[in-house]
Amino acid sequence: MLVLPPELTHRQASACLRLLLQGLQALAGAQVVVDASALQRFDSAALAVLLACRRRALARGQAFAVKGLPAGLASMAQLYGIDALLPASA
């Protein structure tokens, strides 16, 4: 499982994405899950990071899901029409 930090804004996005993609390379299995439950401070860059992880997972033939997506970020994803691209993990 990949884990998002407590803060993910434009300032941290590049470094966070780099670390997540490195972690994704080490994950085996049919599904990649990103745990967003620690995320407290974010902006739209957090969505961009999640979408980039999703693209990489799908390119590797893995399903993608998000655990603990904060309500505010879920609302932002819905506003942008991309909420279906970030399914909740079971």
C-alpha positions in Angstrom: 0.0 0.0 0.0 1.2 3.5 -0.8 0.6 6.3 1.7 0.0 10.0 1.2 1.6 12.4 3.6 -0.4 14.8 5.9 0.2 17.7 3.5 0.1 17.4 -0.3 0.0 20.7 -2.1 1.7 22.0 -5.2 4.8 22.6 -3.2 5.2 18.8 -2.3 3.6 17.3 -5.4 6.7 16.5 -7.5 8.6 15.0 -4.6 5.6 13.0 -3.4 4.8 11.7 -6.9 8.4 10.6 -7.4 8.3 8.6 -4.1 4.9 7.1 -4.8 6.0 6.0 -8.3 9.1 4.4 -6.8 7.0 2.6 -4.3 4.5 1.5 -7.0 7.4 -0.2 -8.9 7.9 -2.4 -5.8 4.3 -3.4 -5.5 3.2 -6.8 -6.8 -0.4 -7.9 -7.0 -3.5 -7.1 -8.9 -4.3 -3.8 -7.2 -2.6 -0.7 -6.0 -4.1 1.0 -3.0 -3.2 4.5 -2.0 -4.0 5.4 1.7 -5.0 9.0 1.9 -6.3 8.9 5.4 -3.4 10.9 6.9 -4.0 13.7 4.3 -5.1 16.9 6.1 -3.8 19.8 4.0 -4.1 19.6 0.2 -5.0 21.3 -3.0 -5.8 20.2 -6.5 -2.2 19.0 -6.9 -3.2 16.0 -4.7 -5.6 15.0 -7.4 -3.0 15.2 -10.0 -0.7 13.0 -8.0 -3.4 10.4 -7.5 -4.2 10.4 -11.2 -0.6 10.0 -12.1 -0.3 7.0 -9.8 -3.5 5.6 -11.3 -2.1 6.0 -14.8 1.1 4.1 -13.8 -0.8 1.3 -12.1 -3.2 0.8 -15.0 -0.2 0.8 -17.4 1.2 -2.0 -15.3 -2.0 -3.9 -15.5 -3.0 -3.2 -11.9 -6.3 -1.9 -10.6 -6.2 1.3 -8.6 -8.1 2.4 -5.5 -7.9 5.0 -2.8 -8.4 4.4 0.9 -9.6 7.1 3.3 -10.0 10.0 0.7 -10.8 13.1 2.8 -14.3 14.5 2.1 -12.9 17.8 0.9 -10.7 16.1 -1.7 -13.5 13.8 -2.7 -15.7 16.8 -3.3 -13.0 18.5 -5.4 -12.7 15.3 -7.5 -16.5 15.3 -8.0 -16.5 19.0 -9.0 -13.8 18.2 -11.6 -15.7 15.2 -12.8 -13.0 12.7 -12.0 -14.4 11.0 -8.9 -15.1 7.8 -10.8 -11.4 7.6 -11.6 -10.5 7.4 -7.8 -12.6 4.5 -6.5 -12.6 3.7 -2.8 -10.8 0.6 -1.7 -12.8 -2.2 0.0 
